[in-house]
Amino acid sequence: MEDLKVAVRDFWDAASCGEVYAIGGTLEAQFSAHSRARYDLEPYIREFAGFDGSGKDVLEVGVGMGADHVEWAKSRPNRLAGVDFTPRAVEWTSRRIALAGLSSQLQVGDAENLPFPDASFDLVYSWGVLHHTPNTPKAFQEIHRVLRPGGEARIMIYHRPSIVGFLLWAQYGALARRPFRSLTDIYAHHLESPGTKGYTVREGRRLVQDFRQATVASAVSFGDLLEGEVGQRHSSAALSMAKRVWPRPLVRRLSFLGLMLEVRATK
């Protein structure tokens, strides 16, 4: 697992998630472009996150480019902390927080071994991160550990099966004459960093079995809708054609085949 963890770190340290949208001549312009693209493509993030940190001790696991972290900081939490496995993400987010005139305790850290004492936070947030760490159940246990009784976790991990998964299977399974490849194998080798995982709703519930109560539900992502820069690692004439004719109104109704698994759990 350590070799895989190094591979995951190296993948995301080469380019943070969403960095392709950070365009512009100044750092401020880059951050503005990134935020605009992120929330235009994924408006559901704001609803899920809530960004209601006022008076709370808040931790974000996997800060990435820092757009969500700035939103948490703007909500004026009692304390805000953030960890990411890559120095690149911590650097991006530190500069973003400073530019906004806000503050946070940011550090490089491992989701499977969070550098905080037990019962340190009222709310832990993580969007699209924990499916990348090799031992995802351990990461959920760590979040449970650092939450106070009554504290809340808001976590998005990838769902299986999904429309994105089937599209990748079509390219790397059927068209590659390997039709018996599982979605688990497809996710691990072709969906973002090495070893990426997806979870069924039932498996997601097992991840939060230590929590007092939890809701776990799948939802459609911008990836399922073939929007934005999705598919940039898998570009082809077929993908370009699919983006032009994709039946997005229909796909939006297929939440049971969405790439996102949204988890809300209370300790």
Phi, psi and omega in degrees: 000330181295321178297319178295320180298320177296319180296320178295314179300315182295323180299310184279341177281345175285326178196122179292155180301126179086002182297335180300336181271352183276079184244148179145164184281332180244163178299319179299319178295321179296315180294321179296317179296319180296312180299317180299314180295317183300310186277341171289317180284326185233064181298339180291343179300314183299318180295317182291313183293317183081322183047048183249059187273359185307124178077004183249158169266116190241138175236132170250127178259110183091079188278339178057229181281350172093005181298311179293325183295321176297321178296320176296319180296322179296335181283359176059059175291161175298321177209138178232131177227153178213141176232151172212151183285345185244137174301327181300314181294319179297322178293313177305309186291322178299317180292324181292315179298316181296318180298327179278357181071030182246182181218152177198154174266099186252141178200156172289132182201163184255124180300335181276351179214071185295134186275052181221152177291166174303148173053050183262340190227153175270334184213132174238129183239139177207120184244110173068040187235311194291343175286351179270331181286140186303318183252076182300318177303323178295322178296319176295321177297321178295318178296319176300319182296316186277352176279146172281158174305131184088353179288161188239140172250134174235110191224135170245126172234171183281146182258148176223128004279165179210162176298317177303315179300318180292324177296317178294322177297321180300321182280315188258356175248286185297306183289338177270008180061036175231062189292346183265008176294136179279160175296328177300316179292320179298313179301315186295331186251343188227358180250094179064225190288160180303137175083007179304140184239157171232152185233141171288167177300319180297317178295324177297321178295325178293327179297333182247026183294339179278349181279155182293319176208154183200151170237138182226122183213144177274155181208153181284138179252170175295336175294317177298329181274357182055050178249162178065212183270014178303138179090006183297334176279349189232031186298141178195166177298322180296319180294319178299318178294316181300320180299328181284329186247005186300130183279072187301320178302321178290314183301322181301337182271354186262057184300331180291349176242021178284155181284339185267139170242107184268124185241124173237123185220142180243131181282000000 
